[in-house]
Each structure stands twice: as C-alpha cells, then as structure tokens.
Amino acid sequence: MRATVIHAPHDLRVEDVPDARVRHAGDAVVRVVRACICGSDLWAYRGESARKPGQGAPPRPKG
C-alpha cells in the first residue's frame, strides 16, 4: 500500500509500505480512497513536533 512517510523536516515522501492486516479481534482493514491534511500535520513537516524520522504521517482517512 502507499503511505506518506516523514524522513526529516521538509522531507515528506509517498512510499510503498507493507499492507495493513488484521492482527487482533476487533481490528479492521479499510480501503481509503481520499485523505487530507490538517494544520497539526504541518508541525511534523516543519520539524516542530516530536515525530521520529521514518515515522508515518498522521492519518486523515476519508475512506
């Protein structure tokens, strides 16, 4: 599947990552067809939050 990954401030990439899968009872996997960002996502992009390099960007699914 595709995901946005923050590698460093101002370095956001769309990458192929392993598909999500059900691991526990009550889990679900959904197909997301639209997504968006919000103002708090920009903190990570600018390096103003405690996100670690290689960590996925916050999800804003619109399924």
CORLINMO-V188516 format. One line per field, one symbol per residue. burial: 1 if it has 9 or more other C-alpha atoms within 8 Angstrom, else 0. Layout:
burial->???
This chain:
burial->001111111001000000000000000000000010000010111010000000101000100
